[in-house]
Amino acid sequence: MNKYDVCVIGGGPSGYAAAMRALDFGKSTILIEKYKLGGAGVFNGALASKTMWEISHDILSEKNQSEKFGTSFEVPSYKAIIKEVREAEMERSNQMLNHVLQLEKHINYSKLKFVEGSASLKNQNEVLISMANGINEVILSNNIILATGSRPRYLNNIAIDEKIIVTSDGINNFEEFPESLVILGAGVIGCEYAAMFSNFGKTRVHLISKDDRILPFEDTDISAVLEENFKKNGITIHKNAELKSMKVVGGKVHYELCFPDNHCEIFEVEKALISVGRVPNIETLGLENVGIVLNKRGFIEDDNTKTSISNIYAVGDLTADIALVNVGELEGRHAVEIMYNNEIKKLRYDNISTIMFLNPETASVGLNETQAMAKGLNFRVATVQYDAISRAIAMRNTQGFFKILVTDDAEMRVLGMRALGEHASSAIQAVALLMEFDKGIETLAEMIHPHPSIIEGVQECLRVLLKKSIYKPIVFAKHIQIKEYRNGKYIL
């Protein structure tokens, strides 16, 4: 029986990162993946959807430029777009595979073994591997990392066939742009696909939100801008809507919505996308053989990646901390560091930078105003609109803003930031670094930023908080605002 220091089950972002970190410690490592390296981080997930968004974003820009200058532009076929998405998927997955195969041969990393197959736990140290070639093998491992990811959640009352009614896994199955598409779920994924299909300009998009606005976890100023752009792009938003039924009738999707005033209405579209969360891939892991504890939602219960079994760790989407590629990679590496470095500190989730691929892109880190108020915090918040930033004016695209929250004290430590607009994701990391080290804003406010650049708006936002901005809020109230929130109310 072959024995390893670390066995990693799952070759998505978290599992792959865990295996590579184990090699850094010189540990014998086996990485098991039953499908293709990259998991949902590559296939039908992050890379696939973001490739599609980038294409749609470029197409929207081309269309806008064509209208502005009176030129013509033709949108590529859906098959051509999906072909490009699949090429991106395979480029990344093949890159990861080639990396692993080369490492296996390298004298410095010969302790790595990659296996194509599925795996299940026999006990807390033995793993049964059912390989792609039909051979079964039982291996022994001192430590085991579970990283099998997640899949789209299905609803019992909707017959999802991944052809007419699909999840994100079935988007690639469309033969051409649907004339009309309804999306159930106005969270991040649902809104991202709404943006993509509306950008192409070939599909009438309907978006169902059970709340009174899209992205209800964000502040209203974020939701308002995005909703306005959605409507301009032809998206119909069903707010405060309860889905009573959805079924295929004569090859079309019929869905019935009921609203707070008790009236119900039936709509017909060509296709439907169900985007109501994800569930963990745990069914074949053999968790019952070792007694790993699950939480009420069916995800693996963990404490800093540790499960209820001392030598078994769970990372990525299995634990539902935050289902993001960067978080999964962080957790995978962290699990290995816990095994072999007793001084490692506990994972933090309060300073993780995220991006939503919408119109325009929206990035965040830390708390927003709604969350800060819910925590009972006193804070100061400054907002600088893009129309006060030279680079945005030069780009002829001034929709957006930066908003930064700091503690209501002399230290002004950053509590959170929201950025909405072009280059938003590139502008947030310096503020996230301040949060990591629990620092105030003075240093970043005084740095010399490149000019003209979007991140100058971050600098001006910090200067507003320090009351030494170039543009004064008292004059430019439409462009720059500062507020103070104390004891449950705003003080203007």
VOGU-3710 file (C-alpha; in Angstrom, 3 decimals, decimal comma):
1> mnkydvcvig> 0,000/0,000/0,000  1,449/3,345/-1,085  1,714/5,930/1,669  1,729/9,735/1,448  2,078/12,666/3,788  -0,803/14,515/2,135  -3,692/13,269/0,005  -5,688/15,961/-1,798  -9,056/14,935/-3,209  -10,111/17,406/-5,884
11> ggpsgyaaam> -8,033/19,365/-8,382  -9,953/22,628/-8,470  -8,491/25,925/-7,220  -8,351/24,934/-3,540  -7,071/21,383/-4,033  -4,486/22,362/-6,608  -3,172/25,149/-4,379  -3,033/22,772/-1,407  -0,990/20,206/-3,336  1,499/22,821/-4,499
21> raldfgksti> 1,893/24,160/-0,967  2,514/20,651/0,377  5,414/20,333/-2,059  6,911/23,514/-0,607  7,198/21,660/2,698  8,862/18,698/0,983  5,920/16,385/1,670  4,937/13,378/-0,424  1,649/14,394/-2,019  -1,016/12,711/-4,107
31> liekyklgga> -3,513/14,863/-6,014  -6,680/13,116/-7,238  -9,051/14,666/-9,791  -11,865/12,753/-11,506  -12,673/15,242/-14,275  -10,257/17,945/-15,412  -7,819/20,040/-13,432  -9,263/23,431/-12,609  -12,712/22,364/-11,448  -15,448/24,998/-11,367
41> gvfngalask> -12,741/27,629/-11,145  -12,135/26,895/-14,831  -15,020/24,879/-16,299  -18,577/26,265/-16,249  -17,510/28,604/-13,458  -15,231/31,545/-12,790  -12,915/31,472/-15,818  -15,656/30,427/-18,236  -18,128/33,087/-17,135  -15,502/35,819/-16,930
51> tmweishdil> -14,217/34,992/-20,411  -17,779/35,314/-21,627  -18,191/38,595/-19,741  -14,985/40,032/-21,239  -16,224/39,164/-24,731  -19,624/40,698/-24,013  -17,987/43,798/-22,530  -15,835/44,257/-25,642  -18,868/43,763/-27,877  -20,877/46,342/-25,940
61> seknqsekfg> -17,983/48,805/-26,236  -17,744/48,159/-29,982  -21,477/48,671/-30,397  -21,363/51,925/-28,438  -18,413/53,189/-30,480  -20,162/52,220/-33,705  -23,255/54,170/-32,707  -21,148/57,142/-31,635  -19,133/57,370/-34,857  -21,703/56,021/-37,298
71> tsfevpsyka> -19,859/52,821/-38,219  -21,183/49,277/-38,492  -20,535/46,340/-36,201  -21,766/42,755/-36,297  -22,048/40,624/-33,164  -20,355/37,214/-33,548  -22,460/34,059/-33,407  -23,148/32,379/-30,080  -21,242/29,288/-31,236  -18,178/31,427/-31,977
81> iikevreaem> -18,347/32,994/-28,515  -18,734/29,630/-26,759  -15,829/28,267/-28,829  -13,662/31,076/-27,450  -14,843/30,322/-23,900  -13,994/26,651/-24,274  -10,565/27,494/-25,667  -9,902/29,622/-22,593  -10,996/26,757/-20,337  -8,728/24,254/-22,047
91> ersnqmlnhv> -5,799/26,662/-22,159  -5,881/27,055/-18,400  -6,616/23,402/-17,609  -3,894/22,128/-19,949  -1,491/24,615/-18,408  -2,255/23,204/-14,957  -1,941/19,605/-16,194  1,373/20,236/-17,939  2,663/21,873/-14,762  1,757/18,817/-12,673
101> lqlekhinys> 3,200/16,316/-15,151  6,458/18,247/-15,357  6,693/18,438/-11,578  6,259/14,667/-11,283  9,393/14,231/-13,405  11,416/16,961/-11,693  14,011/15,770/-9,193  13,031/18,466/-6,693  9,322/17,620/-6,795  9,285/13,865/-7,448
111> klkfvegsas> 7,217/13,410/-4,266  4,151/14,533/-6,226  1,790/12,018/-7,823  -1,210/13,013/-9,921  -4,054/10,526/-10,432  -7,091/10,823/-12,691  -9,991/9,210/-10,854  -12,475/9,548/-8,025  -11,726/8,995/-4,345  -13,604/8,095/-1,195
121> lknqnevlis> -12,623/7,726/2,446  -12,415/4,196/3,858  -11,312/5,514/7,238  -9,419/8,562/8,460  -6,162/7,443/6,856  -7,144/5,152/3,974  -8,482/6,427/0,651  -9,982/4,269/-2,109  -9,103/5,565/-5,559  -11,173/4,474/-8,557
131> manginevil> -8,942/5,426/-11,447  -9,992/6,430/-14,930  -8,326/3,303/-16,351  -10,633/1,069/-14,290  -8,058/0,092/-11,673  -8,850/0,564/-7,981  -6,197/1,288/-5,385  -6,199/1,968/-1,669  -3,585/4,415/-0,413  -2,580/5,499/3,075
141> snniilatgs> -2,128/9,163/3,995  -1,183/10,970/7,195  -3,331/13,945/6,256  -6,271/14,281/3,880  -7,618/17,452/2,276  -11,144/17,399/0,860  -11,509/19,847/-2,018  -14,227/18,488/-4,285  -16,005/21,798/-4,790  -19,657/22,442/-5,540
151> rprylnniai> -22,258/22,411/-8,296  -25,335/24,527/-9,093  -28,294/23,976/-6,823  -31,378/22,405/-8,373  -34,941/23,158/-7,259  -37,352/20,268/-6,742  -40,255/22,054/-8,416  -38,394/22,977/-11,620  -37,432/20,387/-14,257  -33,925/21,465/-15,213
161> dekiivtsdg> -32,811/19,719/-18,411  -29,685/21,866/-19,055  -31,050/22,589/-22,544  -34,125/24,784/-22,167  -34,086/25,339/-18,416  -30,435/25,432/-17,424  -28,029/26,242/-14,625  -24,661/27,885/-15,256  -23,442/24,392/-16,254  -25,813/24,413/-19,237
171> innfeefpes> -25,105/27,859/-20,663  -22,690/26,332/-23,182  -25,443/24,040/-24,473  -27,342/26,829/-26,244  -26,992/26,516/-30,027  -27,535/30,231/-30,585  -28,482/33,360/-28,700  -31,922/32,834/-27,175  -34,421/35,473/-28,234  -35,489/35,760/-24,612
181> lvilgagvig> -34,106/34,495/-21,303  -35,385/34,605/-17,746  -32,905/34,388/-14,887  -34,100/33,217/-11,492  -31,927/34,799/-8,810  -30,671/38,386/-8,585  -27,486/37,618/-6,680  -24,000/37,945/-8,130  -24,108/35,071/-10,641  -27,613/35,842/-11,847
191> ceyaamfsnf> -26,803/39,522/-12,321  -23,520/38,727/-14,090  -25,287/36,551/-16,661  -27,986/39,188/-17,061  -25,255/41,702/-17,863  -23,539/39,368/-20,325  -26,608/38,447/-22,362  -27,858/42,036/-22,444  -24,414/43,216/-23,570  -24,589/40,997/-26,640
201> gktrvhlisk> -27,845/42,719/-27,580  -29,421/39,576/-29,018  -31,539/38,498/-26,053  -34,395/40,051/-24,115  -33,440/39,380/-20,512  -35,836/39,045/-17,561  -34,411/38,948/-14,041  -36,414/37,659/-11,068  -35,611/39,152/-7,671  -37,462/38,063/-4,540
211> ddrilpfedt> -36,356/41,329/-2,893  -37,213/44,939/-3,697  -33,883/45,381/-5,508  -31,097/43,363/-7,085  -27,997/42,504/-5,028  -29,839/43,109/-1,726  -26,673/42,484/0,295  -25,115/45,663/-1,118  -25,872/49,303/-0,309  -28,725/50,907/-2,195
221> disavleenf> -26,423/53,267/-4,112  -24,674/50,263/-5,682  -27,935/48,522/-6,562  -29,479/51,712/-7,943  -26,711/52,378/-10,480  -26,642/48,773/-11,639  -30,429/48,599/-11,920  -30,473/51,791/-13,986  -27,901/50,352/-16,385  -29,739/47,048/-16,587
231> kkngitihkn> -32,919/48,830/-17,593  -31,072/50,953/-20,176  -29,730/47,727/-21,629  -33,259/46,356/-21,985  -33,387/44,076/-18,934  -36,786/43,610/-17,299  -36,441/43,264/-13,520  -39,245/41,515/-11,647  -38,925/42,877/-8,098  -40,565/41,458/-4,973
241> aelksmkvvg> -41,524/38,489/-7,108  -42,352/35,001/-5,891  -41,965/32,236/-8,462  -45,118/30,121/-8,347  -44,228/27,792/-11,211  -41,841/27,311/-14,125  -42,267/24,679/-16,819  -41,667/23,990/-20,478  -44,785/24,281/-22,649  -44,450/23,685/-26,392
251> gkvhyelcfp> -40,705/24,136/-26,257  -40,962/27,497/-24,454  -40,559/28,391/-20,794  -43,704/29,505/-18,997  -43,204/31,003/-15,568  -45,749/32,454/-13,179  -44,882/35,188/-10,706  -46,912/36,464/-7,800  -46,415/39,919/-6,329  -47,115/41,620/-2,954
261> dnhceifeve> -50,406/43,091/-4,188  -51,610/39,469/-4,621  -51,796/39,565/-8,393  -50,042/36,864/-10,412  -48,866/36,927/-14,018  -47,608/34,333/-16,518  -44,674/35,105/-18,813  -43,231/33,215/-21,777  -39,550/33,136/-22,782  -37,347/30,878/-24,877
271> kalisvgrvp> -34,848/29,821/-22,187  -34,416/29,994/-18,413  -31,338/30,140/-16,214  -31,632/29,016/-12,591  -29,126/30,775/-10,349  -30,076/30,062/-6,749  -26,795/29,039/-5,149  -24,596/25,969/-5,077  -24,391/22,693/-3,162  -21,265/20,782/-2,090
281> nietlglenv> -19,997/17,707/-3,923  -19,910/15,341/-0,950  -22,119/12,402/-1,916  -19,341/9,975/-2,964  -16,644/11,050/-0,502  -17,463/8,396/2,105  -17,885/10,944/4,874  -20,114/8,508/6,742  -17,136/6,146/7,109  -15,268/8,644/9,260
291> givlnkrgfi> -18,080/10,628/10,885  -17,313/14,079/9,527  -19,845/16,611/10,820  -21,998/18,614/8,387  -23,781/21,870/9,143  -27,523/22,483/8,728  -27,069/23,473/5,077  -25,254/20,245/4,223  -21,762/21,718/3,940  -18,807/20,343/5,890
301> eddntktsis> -18,436/21,983/9,288  -14,918/23,352/9,722  -12,821/25,447/12,062  -10,027/27,218/10,213  -10,195/24,413/7,558  -10,111/21,647/10,219  -13,007/19,175/10,181  -14,287/17,147/13,136  -11,623/14,521/12,284  -8,171/15,668/13,399
311> niyavgdlta> -6,187/14,803/10,257  -8,871/15,623/7,672  -9,309/19,147/6,315  -12,005/20,698/4,109  -11,359/23,670/1,839  -13,086/25,676/-0,862  -16,780/25,380/-1,661  -17,257/22,340/0,608  -17,365/24,596/3,649  -19,364/27,497/2,176
321> dialvnvgel> -17,304/30,159/3,954  -17,085/32,257/0,795  -17,402/30,443/-2,551  -14,690/32,263/-4,502  -11,603/31,014/-6,321  -9,225/33,268/-4,399  -10,728/32,161/-1,095  -10,499/28,500/-2,069  -6,830/28,865/-2,982  -6,169/30,666/0,283
331> egrhaveimy> -7,887/27,924/2,285  -6,066/25,145/0,443  -2,689/26,653/1,184  -3,721/27,461/4,727  -4,722/23,869/5,515  -1,231/22,653/4,616  0,392/25,437/6,593  -1,599/24,408/9,669  -0,293/20,853/9,312  3,360/21,825/9,194
341> nneikklryd> 3,614/25,266/10,773  2,189/25,555/14,282  2,663/29,335/14,333  0,287/30,022/11,463  -2,438/32,519/12,313  -6,174/32,025/11,823  -7,719/32,757/8,456  -9,364/36,156/7,994  -12,335/36,710/5,738  -13,026/40,368/6,506
351> nistimflnp> -10,436/41,791/4,083  -11,027/39,639/1,017  -11,311/41,611/-2,198  -14,108/40,623/-4,568  -15,334/41,727/-7,961  -18,724/41,507/-9,633  -18,592/41,509/-13,435  -21,490/43,820/-14,115  -22,176/47,103/-15,930  -20,012/48,663/-14,671
361> etasvglnet> -17,728/46,282/-12,793  -18,081/46,490/-9,039  -15,383/45,645/-6,494  -15,534/45,424/-2,732  -13,565/44,697/0,404  -14,700/44,724/4,021  -17,931/46,266/5,237  -20,442/48,390/3,381  -22,608/50,987/5,113  -25,515/48,600/5,670
371> qamakglnfr> -23,266/46,017/7,319  -21,482/48,591/9,461  -24,806/49,922/10,728  -26,028/46,390/11,469  -22,931/45,879/13,621  -23,707/49,040/15,572  -20,472/50,734/14,514  -19,783/54,434/14,375  -18,013/55,348/11,153  -17,167/58,015/8,609
381> vatvqydais> -17,747/57,498/4,922  -16,567/59,448/1,888  -17,680/59,078/-1,716  -15,959/60,435/-4,840  -17,813/60,164/-8,126  -15,967/59,178/-11,301  -16,905/62,476/-12,947  -14,398/64,146/-10,602  -11,535/61,896/-11,818  -9,437/62,996/-14,793
391> raiamrntqg> -8,870/59,502/-16,193  -12,595/58,744/-16,202  -13,238/62,003/-18,070  -10,525/61,071/-20,586  -12,108/57,640/-21,038  -15,430/59,404/-21,678  -16,959/57,100/-19,114  -17,706/58,884/-15,869  -20,294/56,580/-14,360  -19,155/55,179/-11,045
401> ffkilvtdda> -17,777/56,083/-7,650  -15,406/55,138/-4,859  -16,741/54,843/-1,326  -14,534/54,253/1,711  -15,614/53,652/5,319  -13,256/54,310/8,235  -13,508/54,179/12,003  -14,909/57,255/13,707  -11,732/58,124/15,593  -8,347/59,733/15,119
411> emrvlgmral> -6,811/56,539/13,691  -9,307/56,269/10,824  -8,711/52,566/10,224  -10,384/51,255/7,084  -13,594/49,294/7,634  -14,430/48,721/3,993  -14,523/50,034/0,466  -16,812/49,840/-2,566  -15,710/50,712/-6,090  -18,109/50,877/-9,017
421> gehassaiqa> -16,881/51,795/-12,495  -14,181/51,089/-15,057  -10,981/49,680/-13,518  -12,762/49,262/-10,179  -11,079/45,969/-9,366  -7,620/47,420/-9,997  -8,189/50,227/-7,526  -9,146/48,333/-4,402  -6,079/46,354/-3,405  -4,130/49,121/-1,673
431> vallmefdkg> -7,073/49,745/0,639  -7,333/46,005/1,318  -3,671/46,074/2,343  -4,405/48,813/4,863  -7,115/46,592/6,306  -4,764/43,612/6,512  -2,355/45,566/8,683  -5,083/47,476/10,535  -3,576/50,798/9,485  -4,956/54,282/9,069
441> ietlaemihp> -5,313/56,094/5,759  -2,714/58,860/6,025  0,124/57,098/4,163  -1,960/56,060/1,175  -3,509/59,511/0,967  -0,060/61,112/0,690  1,433/58,687/-1,863  2,091/59,990/-5,364  -0,320/58,105/-7,608  0,127/57,810/-11,400
451> hpsiiegvqe> -1,651/60,490/-13,412  -4,068/60,271/-14,989  -5,361/57,109/-13,391  -8,576/55,882/-11,868  -6,879/55,197/-8,538  -6,418/58,932/-8,047  -10,074/58,784/-7,068  -9,124/56,533/-4,151  -6,538/59,071/-3,047  -9,027/61,933/-3,236
461> clrvllkksi> -11,563/59,868/-1,297  -9,017/59,435/1,498  -8,203/63,129/1,396  -11,901/63,902/1,813  -11,918/61,817/4,995  -8,834/63,675/6,207  -10,506/67,003/5,304  -7,755/68,045/2,908  -9,167/67,166/-0,498  -8,456/69,209/-3,613
471> ykpivfakhi> -12,138/69,436/-4,567  -14,144/70,592/-1,544  -17,400/68,758/-0,796  -19,099/71,989/0,240  -18,867/73,176/-3,386  -18,875/69,876/-5,307  -21,651/68,185/-3,349  -22,835/66,237/-6,415  -19,380/64,817/-6,981  -17,969/64,403/-3,479
481> qikeyrngky> -19,729/63,562/-0,233  -18,668/62,903/3,344  -20,934/61,631/6,108  -20,537/60,612/9,723  -22,631/57,879/11,326  -22,863/57,957/15,103  -25,164/56,325/17,608  -27,597/55,029/15,014  -27,941/58,063/12,739  -26,103/60,066/10,105
491> il> -24,596/63,448/10,977  -24,120/65,440/7,787
//
